[in-house]
Amino acid sequence: MSGRTPEERERARLEREARRAARGRPRPESAPPEPQETPEPQEVPEPPEPPPPFEPEPPRVDGRRSLPPRRSAAERRAAAKEYLHGRRPAGRGAGPARPGRARRPRSRWALAAAVAGALVVAFAAWFAVSLFQPFKGEGTGEVTVTIPDGATVGEIADILERRGVISSAFFFRTRAKLSGRTGDLKAARNVPMRRDMSYVAAMDALADPPPPDVVTITIPEGLSRAEARQMVPDALRGDYVRATRRSRALDPRDYGARGADSLEGFLFPATYELKPGRPVTQLVTRQLTAFEDAFEQVDMRFARRRNLTPYDVLIIASMVEREVSVPRERRLVASVIYNRLSQSIPLGIDATIRFATGNWSEPLKESELAIDSPYNTRTNQGLPPGPIGNPGLAAMKAAAHPASTDYIYYVVKPCGEGEHAFSETDAEFQEDVARYNAERDRQGGRSPTEC
């Protein structure tokens, strides 16, 4: 018989079972019976007891410890897989992870490549936004820019950057080259532009304008039909002078013109736009329509009390338009015409002689001043037979309602920048004429309007 007590043998059996569980070996279904009668060998010291991997359950009532439940085959395979992958298996018997199985940190080269890629993407995005300017508009404020002849794209870009028109000369040059517009940028003086414009807007402002799809005709106030013909471009078809003899759009007799041989006076001066290739009669029709609209604004009550017809007012207005350079003198010149008509004094307006002779720029000769023509207001009393040009609305209003004066004469004021000296008597007039002649002689025979 062994010298160990049953309790000692039971304890030794439990310890053996615990060591088997720690090594992952299955617990035997039934423990082999302890030998009861063996000669007692020499006492061998027990190995030190390893620390249990789990907390043992408290002893039962009968003094025996309860064992942990046996794991299934599936649980054992899962624990083995976790062990092979370097992870500590869950549950009992889990040992430390196998050395060398942990994931290695990313190399420095991979990290540097990732950082470099991010920087390249950020730079490309910044470059694209700076070049194409998706959020830039037409700019603000006003800047006047002059591009000299022969300026290169780089020089133009530098000028625009210095003037604050664009934000970067480099990106402007690049955008102009990429878009193929380097040849569109032309030299120009005093080009109106804006501050902080987009590159495309700046290029549009400096590029040649596209071919117009309209023809613009500007006819100044006072010109006769023959003079206005020079303002009509060749893009319109037809002869302007012939087209202005008569028109279905207007009958001069409706304005008191009984013997008018043309539409002189009714061709309202303004700016008109027509399509290229249109007949010139379309321009004439639009002028006549504009005249009718303008003349409706003229108050004729004063002129009617002086027994003047609308056509008479139009004749006076054409003379006022030719004689006046300073706008405030329109009603003063009209008052001289009214006063001379009421006193049966010849008007003596040389502009009517210029109309008859066609001489609008050269000094009038003595033979021209004595020309035998109903338009010679030096030798004929009353109004000429028709207008000597086409007046604007301001001259028509002044002719219908002149200033209230006793002026009979007027002459160019020396060094007056176009002003006139007005007088009521012949003595005052002769003094004004003497001053005029003296200044003209001093200037070598030139008109002393400017000094």
Buried (B, 14 or more C-beta within 10 A) or exposed (E): EBEEEEEEBBEEEBBEBBEEBBEBEEBEEEEEEEEEEEEEEEEEEEEEEEEEEEEEEEEEEEEEBEEBEEBEEEEBEBBEEBBEEBBEBEEBBBEEBEEEEEEEEEEEEEEEEEEEEEEEEEEEEEEEEBBBBEEBEBBEEEBEBEBEEEBEBBBBBBBBBEBBBBBBBEBBBBBBEEEEBBEEBBEBEEBEBBEBBBBBBBBBBBEEEEEEEEBEBEBBBBBBBBBBBEEBEEBBEBEBBEBBBBBEBBBBEEBBBEEBEBBBBBBBBBEBEBEBEBEBBBBBBBBBEBBBEBBEEBEBEBBEEEEBBBBBBBBBBBBBBBBBEBEEBBBBBBBBBBBBBEEEEBBBBBBBBBBBBEEBEEEEEEEBEEBEBBBBBBBBEEBBBBBBBBBBBBBBBBBBBBBEBEBBBBBBBBEBEEBBBBBEEEEBBEBBBEBBEEBBEEBEEEEBBEE
